[in-house]
Amino acid sequence: MALSAVTPAARRTLSRTVVRPSWLVVGAATLAVAAGSALDASLPAAVVYAPFALSVVVLGLPHGAVDHLVPGRLGSGVTVRSMLWVGVVYAVLMGLYAGAWFLVPTASFVFFIALTWFHWGQGDVYALLAFDDAGHLPTTAERGLVLVVRGGLPMLAPLVAFPDQYRAVALGVVSLFGADAVALAPVFSPTGRLAAGGGLLALSILAVVLGGLRVRAGAPQEPWLVDTGEMALLWAFFAVVSPILAVGLYFCLWHALRHVARLLLSTDVAARALAAGDVWAALGRFARDAAPLTAASLAVFVLLAIAVPNAPGDRAGYLGLYLVGIAVLTLPHVAVVTWMDLRQGVWSAPGTR
């Protein structure tokens, strides 16, 4: 479904069942930490790691498990050929990236951060345009700026606020391949963190100001307020909630949930269900479609567990293994989503879609 074809009724359903619940979860976690409650570093490790564990079957891993159906749904129909093309893309990109982890693990980790930055940013750009009809983002450059800011928040704000935990995660990943995180030391230095945080804050302010100027010129105000409010909420969330918990919650209940909503809009049956307010019927269809390849994707993690030189022996190691598996699956997923962006006019000026 093109951006312009999303109906007001579907937007209302998505606002009620996707957007607002994610605000509540992120806002509640932020307020709880700010108030000094148990949602801080003193939480049991099982709770901190729970979102990542649940993401294997709830939203996280499944949100990319219908990629094989996407080209057909946005084209002339799902065919064996359309699914095979996606299979080839997945096989090639997964194979190349998996090999890179064994050859250059530190560089592969940096690439994963950059890839996730881009992908989570593009997800938020789509959501703003499709769910909120963001008229304050009329150009490719303005949308690109929002992509950089939105994708950068989960990747850079925790680096600024929690450098030791960020470094520990990086080490947990690359140590599986016998490497260390010494090459990343400049990033974790006060200078590196100041540059990262200051640069992202400056870009955030620029995005807000440019959007405000568009509103003054006649663009609708409400989508700009949503954009600005979400940006401020995410800044606070990633600045105060410990990164493993914060990124796990964001992955499942913000990024993946929004992408699932996008996938629902790509099928006529699910889109009609959303327009009628029946989100459970739409989600049930998605769950059936995603189940086979969600299960098949688990083989990636099993193969990695067998193949890595240093088997994980603790929670940090298992999280590292999970992140490598997610990284290998993410590269072809991003290729499919980028194709979706082009097909659905995410980077086109209004009137050209």
VMD Tcl script that draws the C-alpha trace (Angstrom):
set ca {
  {0.00 0.00 0.00}
  {1.34 3.42 -0.98}
  {1.67 6.07 1.71}
  {-1.19 8.07 0.28}
  {-3.51 5.04 0.37}
  {-3.45 4.60 4.16}
  {-6.97 5.48 5.28}
  {-7.82 7.71 8.26}
  {-9.64 4.75 9.86}
  {-6.53 2.56 9.60}
  {-4.43 5.38 11.05}
  {-6.77 5.65 14.03}
  {-6.52 1.91 14.66}
  {-2.72 1.96 14.42}
  {-2.50 4.97 16.70}
  {-4.60 3.17 19.32}
  {-2.94 -0.24 19.08}
  {0.64 0.43 17.96}
  {1.82 3.99 18.47}
  {0.27 4.94 21.81}
  {1.11 1.65 23.57}
  {4.76 2.06 22.59}
  {4.71 5.58 24.02}
  {3.28 4.23 27.27}
  {5.92 1.50 27.66}
  {8.85 3.77 26.84}
  {7.45 6.61 28.94}
  {6.71 4.38 31.92}
  {10.19 2.87 31.90}
  {11.75 6.31 31.65}
  {9.70 7.76 34.48}
  {10.31 4.72 36.69}
  {14.07 5.02 36.33}
  {14.01 8.79 36.75}
  {12.00 8.32 39.96}
  {14.61 5.87 41.24}
  {12.39 2.79 41.19}
  {13.52 -0.79 40.61}
  {13.76 -0.32 36.86}
  {17.45 0.55 36.99}
  {20.74 -1.32 37.04}
  {19.68 -3.17 40.20}
  {17.07 -5.18 38.30}
  {17.69 -8.93 38.16}
  {19.61 -9.92 35.05}
  {16.74 -12.18 33.99}
  {14.46 -9.14 33.75}
  {17.03 -7.00 31.94}
  {17.57 -9.69 29.29}
  {13.90 -10.69 29.07}
  {12.96 -8.43 26.11}
  {15.73 -9.93 23.98}
  {14.72 -13.45 25.01}
  {11.07 -12.78 24.19}
  {12.02 -11.15 20.87}
  {12.87 -14.59 19.50}
  {9.16 -15.39 19.22}
  {7.36 -12.08 19.95}
  {7.68 -9.34 17.33}
  {11.49 -9.10 17.25}
  {12.55 -12.03 15.07}
  {9.09 -12.54 13.49}
  {8.91 -8.97 12.15}
  {11.29 -9.93 9.34}
  {9.90 -13.40 8.78}
  {7.46 -12.48 6.00}
  {10.02 -10.77 3.78}
  {9.60 -13.55 1.20}
  {6.00 -12.40 0.67}
  {6.69 -8.67 0.41}
  {7.66 -8.27 -3.28}
  {4.60 -10.21 -4.39}
  {2.27 -8.29 -2.11}
  {3.56 -4.96 -3.36}
  {3.70 -6.20 -6.95}
  {1.50 -8.38 -9.10}
  {1.00 -11.16 -6.57}
  {2.97 -13.69 -4.54}
  {4.55 -16.32 -6.79}
  {7.21 -18.99 -6.41}
  {9.51 -16.79 -8.47}
  {9.01 -13.72 -6.27}
  {9.73 -15.77 -3.15}
  {12.80 -17.38 -4.73}
  {14.26 -13.97 -5.51}
  {14.03 -13.03 -1.85}
  {15.54 -16.37 -0.92}
  {18.52 -15.72 -3.18}
  {19.04 -12.24 -1.70}
  {18.90 -13.68 1.80}
  {21.28 -16.54 1.03}
  {23.90 -14.33 -0.61}
  {23.87 -11.48 1.90}
  {23.66 -13.74 4.93}
  {26.54 -15.85 3.67}
  {28.76 -12.85 2.99}
  {28.05 -11.17 6.30}
  {28.40 -14.36 8.33}
  {31.80 -14.91 6.74}
  {32.82 -11.35 7.55}
  {32.16 -11.92 11.26}
  {34.76 -14.68 11.31}
  {37.32 -12.67 9.33}
  {36.89 -9.13 10.70}
  {34.66 -9.29 13.79}
  {35.30 -5.76 15.07}
  {34.60 -4.18 11.68}
  {31.51 -6.40 11.37}
  {30.27 -5.11 14.74}
  {30.74 -1.50 13.63}
  {28.90 -2.30 10.40}
  {26.06 -3.83 12.44}
  {25.72 -0.62 14.45}
  {25.64 1.45 11.25}
  {23.19 -0.95 9.59}
  {20.85 -0.90 12.59}
  {21.15 2.89 12.77}
  {19.98 3.15 9.15}
  {17.27 0.51 9.47}
  {15.68 1.75 12.68}
  {15.79 5.27 11.28}
  {14.06 4.26 8.06}
  {11.41 2.47 10.10}
  {10.56 5.63 12.02}
  {10.50 7.73 8.85}
  {7.94 5.39 7.32}
  {5.84 5.40 10.49}
  {5.77 9.19 10.63}
  {4.68 9.43 7.01}
  {2.18 6.57 6.96}
  {0.71 6.68 10.46}
  {0.85 10.45 11.08}
  {0.82 11.90 7.55}
  {3.85 14.03 8.42}
  {3.48 17.02 6.13}
  {6.43 18.75 7.82}
  {8.75 16.28 6.05}
  {8.13 17.04 2.37}
  {11.65 16.53 1.00}
  {14.11 13.68 0.80}
  {16.70 15.72 2.71}
  {14.36 16.40 5.64}
  {13.33 12.77 5.81}
  {16.98 11.76 5.65}
  {17.75 14.03 8.59}
  {14.99 12.39 10.62}
  {16.39 8.96 9.67}
  {19.81 9.94 10.99}
  {18.38 11.28 14.25}
  {15.84 8.53 14.92}
  {18.22 5.70 14.06}
  {21.03 7.37 15.96}
  {19.14 7.61 19.24}
  {19.20 3.87 20.10}
  {22.80 3.60 18.86}
  {24.44 6.73 20.30}
  {22.47 7.88 23.35}
  {23.35 4.68 25.30}
  {26.99 5.16 24.28}
  {26.99 8.60 25.86}
  {25.09 7.61 29.01}
  {26.36 4.06 29.60}
  {29.81 3.66 28.01}
  {30.91 0.78 30.23}
  {27.81 -1.29 29.48}
  {28.06 -0.46 25.77}
  {31.71 -1.55 25.76}
  {30.80 -4.77 27.56}
  {28.22 -5.62 24.90}
  {30.73 -4.91 22.12}
  {33.31 -7.11 23.84}
  {30.75 -9.86 24.38}
  {30.07 -9.91 20.64}
  {33.59 -9.76 19.19}
  {35.10 -12.06 21.83}
  {33.08 -14.93 20.36}
  {35.48 -14.71 17.43}
  {38.64 -14.30 19.50}
  {38.83 -10.52 19.06}
  {38.75 -7.65 21.54}
  {37.25 -4.17 21.53}
  {40.53 -2.27 21.81}
  {40.11 -0.75 18.35}
  {36.86 0.85 19.56}
  {38.50 2.59 22.53}
  {38.40 6.09 20.94}
  {34.62 5.77 20.59}
  {34.24 5.19 24.34}
  {36.57 8.02 25.35}
  {35.08 11.24 26.77}
  {35.98 13.03 23.54}
  {34.37 10.39 21.35}
  {31.21 10.30 23.45}
  {30.99 14.11 23.52}
  {31.31 14.25 19.74}
  {28.68 11.54 19.28}
  {26.19 12.97 21.75}
  {26.76 16.60 20.81}
  {26.49 15.88 17.10}
  {23.27 13.90 17.50}
  {21.76 16.56 19.78}
  {22.59 19.27 17.24}
  {20.95 17.27 14.46}
  {17.90 16.64 16.67}
  {17.47 20.37 17.28}
  {17.93 21.07 13.58}
  {15.21 18.53 12.70}
  {12.80 20.11 15.19}
  {13.51 23.64 13.95}
  {13.14 22.72 10.28}
  {9.88 20.95 11.02}
  {8.67 23.98 12.96}
  {9.43 26.21 9.99}
  {7.37 23.91 7.77}
  {4.47 24.22 10.23}
  {4.75 28.01 10.15}
  {4.59 27.78 6.36}
  {1.32 25.82 6.54}
  {2.15 22.18 7.26}
  {-0.11 20.43 9.81}
  {1.09 20.99 13.36}
  {0.00 17.74 15.02}
  {2.38 15.40 13.14}
  {5.27 17.74 13.92}
  {4.33 17.68 17.59}
  {4.22 13.88 17.49}
  {7.63 13.78 15.81}
  {9.13 16.21 18.31}
  {7.52 14.50 21.29}
  {8.73 11.06 20.21}
  {12.23 12.39 19.69}
  {12.32 13.92 23.16}
  {10.84 10.76 24.69}
  {13.47 8.55 23.05}
  {16.28 10.88 24.12}
  {15.13 10.58 27.73}
  {14.53 6.83 27.49}
  {17.96 5.91 26.12}
  {19.70 8.39 28.40}
  {18.36 6.91 31.64}
  {17.38 3.25 31.05}
  {20.26 0.77 30.98}
  {21.05 -0.06 27.35}
  {20.35 -3.81 27.29}
  {16.88 -3.32 28.71}
  {16.25 -0.13 26.71}
  {17.32 -1.54 23.34}
  {15.44 -4.80 23.98}
  {12.22 -2.95 24.76}
  {12.67 -0.59 21.82}
  {13.42 -3.44 19.39}
  {10.25 -5.34 20.24}
  {7.73 -2.69 21.20}
  {8.76 0.22 19.01}
  {10.66 -0.77 15.88}
  {9.32 -4.28 15.28}
  {5.74 -3.36 16.20}
  {5.73 -0.46 13.73}
  {7.15 -2.67 11.00}
  {4.51 -5.32 11.62}
  {1.89 -2.59 11.23}
  {3.50 -1.64 7.93}
  {3.29 -5.23 6.76}
  {-0.37 -5.40 7.72}
  {-1.05 -2.39 5.53}
  {0.56 -4.19 2.58}
  {-2.23 -6.79 2.34}
  {-5.77 -5.89 1.37}
  {-7.38 -8.25 3.88}
  {-5.33 -7.01 6.84}
  {-5.67 -3.38 5.74}
  {-9.45 -3.73 5.65}
  {-9.38 -5.30 9.10}
  {-7.38 -2.34 10.41}
  {-9.80 0.11 8.79}
  {-12.62 -1.73 10.55}
  {-10.76 -1.55 13.87}
  {-10.18 -5.32 14.03}
  {-6.46 -5.37 14.79}
  {-6.53 -8.91 16.21}
  {-7.70 -10.41 12.93}
  {-4.89 -8.61 11.13}
  {-2.28 -9.71 13.69}
  {-3.51 -13.29 13.57}
  {-2.92 -13.40 9.84}
  {0.57 -11.97 10.30}
  {1.41 -14.52 13.00}
  {0.44 -17.40 10.70}
  {2.51 -15.99 7.85}
  {5.56 -15.34 10.04}
  {5.62 -18.60 12.01}
  {7.39 -20.89 9.47}
  {10.39 -18.66 8.79}
  {10.61 -17.52 12.40}
  {11.15 -21.17 13.29}
  {13.55 -21.68 10.39}
  {15.59 -18.63 11.44}
  {16.47 -20.35 14.70}
  {18.82 -22.53 12.66}
  {21.02 -19.48 12.13}
  {21.63 -19.20 15.87}
  {22.26 -22.92 16.25}
  {24.82 -22.90 13.42}
  {26.55 -19.86 14.89}
  {26.69 -21.47 18.33}
  {28.44 -24.45 16.76}
  {30.76 -22.45 14.52}
  {32.06 -19.57 16.66}
  {35.60 -20.15 17.98}
  {34.64 -19.23 21.55}
  {31.33 -20.69 22.67}
  {29.26 -18.36 24.87}
  {29.49 -19.21 28.54}
  {27.42 -16.53 30.24}
  {24.57 -14.11 29.60}
  {26.84 -11.59 27.88}
  {28.11 -14.30 25.54}
  {24.63 -15.55 24.68}
  {23.48 -11.98 24.07}
  {26.50 -11.53 21.81}
  {25.59 -14.68 19.89}
  {22.01 -13.48 19.52}
  {23.17 -10.10 18.23}
  {25.43 -11.72 15.64}
  {22.54 -13.89 14.47}
  {20.25 -10.88 14.30}
  {22.93 -8.98 12.39}
  {23.24 -11.73 9.78}
  {19.46 -11.77 9.33}
  {19.19 -7.98 9.37}
  {21.32 -7.27 6.30}
  {19.00 -8.96 3.77}
  {15.98 -7.70 5.74}
  {17.23 -4.14 5.27}
  {17.60 -4.81 1.55}
  {13.94 -5.85 1.38}
  {12.75 -2.90 3.48}
  {14.79 -0.46 1.38}
  {13.07 -1.87 -1.70}
  {9.75 -1.35 0.08}
  {10.70 2.27 0.78}
  {11.38 2.88 -2.92}
  {8.27 1.04 -4.02}
  {6.01 2.88 -1.58}
  {7.44 6.34 -2.22}
  {9.00 6.94 1.20}
  {11.74 9.07 -0.37}
  {9.57 10.75 -2.99}
  {8.27 14.28 -2.74}
  {4.48 14.65 -2.35}
  {2.75 14.49 -5.68}
  {5.34 12.17 -7.21}
  {4.24 8.96 -5.49}
}
mol new
graphics top color blue
foreach p $ca { graphics top sphere $p radius 0.5 }
foreach p [lrange $ca 0 end-1] q [lrange $ca 1 end] { graphics top cylinder $p $q radius 0.2 }
display resetview
